[in-house]
Amino acid sequence: MSIVSATECTIYSSITASVSTILASGLIPIVQDRICLICNNNFETDLYLQQQVTFNTSARTIVGTSSYESENFLAGDDIFLFNSYRNDGVYSLESVSGSTLTLISGQTVVDELSGASVYISVIKWPLPIKHAASLMVAYDYDVRPKQAANLKAHSLGPFSESFTTGSENPYGYPDTIMQFLIPYRMARIV
């Protein structure tokens, strides 16, 4: 399950798009990646395995050397994958059977025989993050396309508007939305 569903976007925000339009826009995975980057947090749990795995594109599977099922990975879980050659990222599980994880329809991996020790962790998205993600999707869908690039403020007669140029934060979201993410930010050591 993604950070937020299209239905939740319509509940937690005043987005003008329908559920099917939100899904078709592809904004949810983009916002999900942005939240992970902004927070420097992949929202991993202590439920993880580190092992050699094989990735199969046509079957949408990740096959390990030990059982995911016995470790309590479940269908519907989101997982964070790290240290593969080509498949690092967040994925949603359709099913778990022994040492095989099958991804939901629409997601895929790149064929890869792993020699690396790949880290796979179950993700738990905090409930308040759903609200922030919904507001970010609504902002990207309804507000961002209407803004002129790099414009801080403009006025026309009695009408005027001000908005971010993107300099306040790397993705140009208003501070009112970014405030929701503060409790989930992790320090970045460079």
Buried (B, 14 or more C-beta within 10 A) or exposed (E): EBBBBBEBBBEBBEBEBEBEEBBEBEBBBBBBEBBBEBBEBBBBEEBBBBBBBBBBEEBBBBBBEEBBBEBEBEEEBBBBBBEBEEBEBBBBBBBBEEBBBBBBEEBBBEEBEBEEEBBBBBBBBEEEBBBBBBBBBBBBBBEBEEBEEEEEEEEEEEEEEEBBEEEEBEBBBBEEBBEBBEEBEEEEEE
